[in-house]
Amino acid sequence: MKSLNPISQEERRKRIQFAVGMAAIDGGKPTAFTQNLLDQYEKGEVTTSYLKQAIIEKYARAAH
């Protein structure tokens, strides 16, 4: 499958590690849903825009 994201997989991996690390400072860790999206992002299967929108939609619904 062709990557949707021009950023290298290694760069995407570093970005994920940074984001997860920042969340861990406050005691957070990705849910299974979010981890699945992060895995897709790392492989270049989804964009950051899609990742963000999917997370917002999932957790905005959960908050209501």
N, C-alpha and C positions, 0 to 999 in steps of 0.2 A: 504494500500500500504506500502511496506517495504521501510524504509528510505535508501537512497543511501549513506548517510553521517553518520559516526559513532559518530560525535559530537552531544551532546544533543540538543534538540530544544531550551532549555533555553540559552545555550551557543551561538547557532546560532543567537537567538534574541538579545543577548548582542552585538554580533559582528555587526549586522545590525544597532543597535542603535548607536554604536560608529562611524561607517562609515558615517551614515546619519548626525550625529552630527558634524563630522569633515567637511563634505561638507557644512553644514549650516553656519559654521564660515565664509565661503567665500560667503554666500548668496545663495548657491545652494540647490536644493531639488530634489529628484528623480522624473523622468518623470513617466508617467503611465506605460510605457514599463519596465523601471527599477524596479519600485515598484512591478510589477507582478513577475519579476524574483526574487526579494528579498523575496516575499511571498512564492514562490516555494522553495527557499533555506531554509527559516525558517522551512518549513514543511519537509525538507530533501528530496525533490523531485528532486533537481538538486545539483550538486557539485559546489564548488567555481570555479573550472576550467571552467565548463560550463557557469556559471554566467559571469565570466570575458570575455570569448570568445564571448558570445552572445552580450554583451555590446560593445566590440571592433568592432565586425562585423556591428552592427546596426549603430554606430556613425561614423565609418570609411567610410561607404557608404554615409552617410549624408553629410560628409565633402567634398566629391568629386563633 
